[in-house]
Amino acid sequence: MSKVKIELNRAGVRALLRSDEMAALLRKKADAAAARCGDGYEAGSYLMPTRAVARVGAVTSEAKRDNLEHNTILKALK
């Protein structure tokens, strides 16, 4: 067996994580998950200094209760 050494281009990875393309991909996934959750859930995205972030959250009290009882957001992400 040969030993393979992989060295990441750290600047390239950093640029990829902060790119507009990554933000758009994450937002698309978050929107799809929020749609699977139903009414009362919304998706959001923002850019941190180190990476793009997307989130799905329960907005209404009914959705919050539904998520607590059934883990709706977690199930929608699978």
C-alpha positions in Angstrom: 0.0 0.0 0.0 1.2 3.5 -0.7 0.8 6.4 1.6 -1.2 9.2 0.2 -1.0 12.6 1.7 -3.7 15.1 1.0 -3.1 18.7 1.7 -6.1 21.1 1.5 -5.8 24.5 0.0 -7.0 26.4 3.0 -7.6 29.6 1.2 -9.6 27.8 -1.4 -11.8 26.0 1.2 -12.3 29.3 3.0 -13.4 31.0 -0.3 -15.7 28.1 -1.1 -17.4 28.3 2.3 -18.0 32.0 2.0 -19.0 32.1 -1.7 -22.3 33.2 -3.1 -22.8 29.8 -4.7 -22.6 28.1 -1.3 -25.0 30.6 0.2 -27.5 30.0 -2.6 -27.2 26.2 -2.2 -27.7 26.4 1.5 -30.7 28.7 1.1 -32.3 26.4 -1.4 -31.9 23.4 1.0 -33.3 25.5 3.9 -36.3 26.7 1.8 -37.1 23.1 0.8 -36.9 21.9 4.4 -39.2 24.8 5.6 -41.7 23.9 2.9 -41.7 20.3 4.0 -42.4 21.4 7.6 -45.6 23.2 6.7 -47.1 26.5 7.9 -45.4 28.4 10.7 -41.8 27.6 9.7 -39.5 29.9 7.8 -36.0 29.7 6.3 -33.3 32.3 6.6 -29.7 32.7 5.6 -26.8 35.0 6.4 -23.1 35.3 5.9 -20.7 34.9 8.8 -17.1 36.0 8.6 -16.0 32.4 8.1 -18.9 30.8 6.2 -22.4 31.0 4.8 -25.2 29.9 7.2 -28.8 28.8 6.5 -31.4 28.1 9.2 -35.0 26.8 9.5 -37.0 28.0 12.4 -40.5 27.7 13.9 -42.1 31.2 13.9 -45.6 30.6 15.3 -46.5 29.1 18.7 -48.2 26.2 17.0 -45.2 25.4 14.9 -42.9 25.7 18.0 -45.1 23.3 19.9 -45.2 20.9 16.8 -41.5 21.0 16.5 -41.0 20.3 20.3 -43.4 17.3 20.2 -42.5 15.8 16.8 -39.0 17.1 15.9 -40.5 18.4 12.6 -37.4 20.4 11.5 -35.0 17.6 12.1 -37.3 15.2 10.2 -37.6 17.7 7.3 -33.8 17.9 7.0 -33.3 14.1 6.4 
